[in-house]
Amino acid sequence: TSVIVTILAATVCLHTRSAGVIYFGAGSLACALSAKLAKQAIRQERPVNGRKVSYGMPSTHASACTFFATYAALASIYLPVHPRIHPLLATYAPFVMIPWATLIVLSRVWLGHHTYPQVAAGVTFGICFASIWLRLWVENVGGVRTLGGELERWVVAMMSVVTVT
């Protein structure tokens, strides 16, 4: 799953050359790393039948998948569609991503890697992180969106120089 998500995110970044998409990817990484830190702090064991020898609370998979689905759903509501993204894709992405994330989260329990409380904590973590991360972008906290816009213009200009030469 992480390979597929990484490839899809990298493809969208390369296609759009958008600072907002890069910010979204950075948020996903920050969410996963934060969940791992929380997991190390809480130190709750995984289920007995689980094959992994590490801690399970909160589920990092659940937090990362939920971050992706939540951020995509909220972004499709609150942000304008990027010119390089087809409007229907932006409109219907949450209808694909939310069931996809739900199946991944449930599979963590079905495969014995986590308990329901562990994935519930991961889901809650991902939803909260995505909501806060998007709000930072929308409200331009610390100039993050302004800086991202400048970066995007610079990347587009550099790409045009590279393709011309």
C-alpha angles and dihedrals in degrees: 000000000000091000092051093047092047092050092048092048092047091048092052091046092052093044098048100029083208125160088209092059091047089049089051090052092047089051091053091052092046090050093051093046092048091050089051090052091049089049091054091048096048095040097193113166123242120245116294092245092051117115097212121090101214140081123291111196113122106016108237091202090053093048094047095045092046091048090055095047095043095045092048092049094047093043091052088055102039107028131065115251113260111247092239093054120080109241092230090056091054091046098049101032093093090054088060100035099050096054089041091053091045091054092048092049093049092045089061088064095038090053091049096244095119144011123241092257090052093053091041088056090048092049091049090047092051095047093049094045093049092048093051093042092053092045090054088055097043094047092041091231109194090000091286094145093042091051089045091053091052090049091049092052090049092050092048090049092049092048091052091051091049094048093047095052 
